[in-house]
Amino acid sequence: MQNLETSIKEYVGMVWSTLFDQSIAPDDKQVDPQSHLAIVDIRGQWNGCVNLYIPSSLAASLAEKMFFMEAGTSSINEVQDAIGEVINMIGGNIKAVLPEPNKLSTPKVIEDARTYEWPQNLPILASATFKSECGHTFNVQVRQIIEN
C-alpha cells in the first residue's frame, strides 16, 4: 500500500481538476468547524472510511459549478449531491490503493460536521488539507477501523 497522504493529495488534485477545472494547493490552516462532512465507507479486506470536511460556502460554489448554476442559487440538496459525488470519486480512487477485495458505500453527507461523533475505534490514518483557488480551506482524511 503506497503512502496514503501522497495518494490523498494526488487523487484530490485529480478530482478537483477534472470536476471543477481548478487547481488546489496544500495548506496547513484549520478547516472551518462549521463545515459539511461527507463520508464514504470502505469495507472488505480493509475497513475504514474516507471523509471530506468542506466549508458551506465552498460546497455551495462547487455545486453551482458542477450543475451549471448561477452563483447563490444552489439548494442544500444540490450541495449535498455535489459533495457526495466529490467524496465518492475521491474514495473510489483511494479504495484502489487499499488491500482488496473491498467495496465503497453510498456517500453520507452531514450538513454540520460539529454534530457528528466519530467512533473511538476509527482513528485518522492519513490526512491532507488544501486551499481552493477561491481561498477556502478543506480537508480529506482516511480513517481505519481498529478491531478490538
MOPEDA-V183791 format. One line per field, one symbol per residue. ss: DSSP state (@ for helix, = for strand, . for the rest). psi: psi as a letter, one per 20 degrees, with the letter a starting at -180 (. if undefined). burial: b if it has 9 or more other ideal C-beta (glycine too) atoms within 8 Angstrom, else e. Layout:
ss: ???
psi: ???
burial: ???
//
This chain:
ss: ...@@@@@@@@@@@@@@@@@...===........==========...========@@@@@@@@@@@.........@@@@@@@@@@@@@@@@@@@@......===...===..@@@......===========....=========...
psi: prphgggggghggggggghilqrrqqqjrqqphlrqppppqpqchppbrpqpppqghgggghghghjlrqpjiqrhghgggghghghggghhgghhjqprqrqprqqppphohhipopqhkmrphqqpqqprhjjqprqpqpqppop.
burial: eeebbebbbebbbbbbbebbeeebeeeeeebeeebbbbbbebebebebbbbbbbbbebbbbbbbbbbebeeeebeeebbbbbbbbbbbbbbbbbbebbeeebebbebbbbebbeeeeeeeebeebbbbbbbbeeebbbbbbbbbeeee
//
